[in-house]
């Protein structure tokens, strides 16, 4: 009961603060900054993490994102064999299906012409054996290895066109750095859709290796 009350208060605080870009009480993925390249670009080191992921047929970006989010959200709110709630984390990640996903809320989403994959990163306190089994077969629990990533911050629109433009900008910047992109790009979304656009915290990322 105390845990339910705590999570309910967190959700209420999140709902009140999130329009202004504040993710009250939401755990975020931990990382170490290896290098700052300028223009809002960082090279980050993430430890191994566990994600809940799903893939949705992309009949339309907004519809696919909403469906993907709902499928995994139901898992963390109790659609699992233990009927156990799991705390929200940040960000959400999106990336293209048909390529390997490089890498709390985070959620990771990959979107392409035919399908979109989305991931929520599980709170750091969980191990694979301690997470409840999803009751929806569309939700998969996956452990992603430690990764070094180039990440660029941006605000505003998270449309496909906006994300693609920022991804191109990131890849172009890496060409003159000491880092090579070694995987597909994807996007980290830290705020819900109702957050004021100019206050949104968004990122594009790609796995990298030193030249």
Helices and strands as residue ranges (DSSP letters): H 2-17, G 18-20, E 27-28, E 31-38, E 41-46, E 49-57, H 61-76, E 89-96, E 106-111, E 115-121, G 128-130, E 140-144, E 147-154, H 160-174, E 179-181, E 186-189, G 197-199, E 202-210
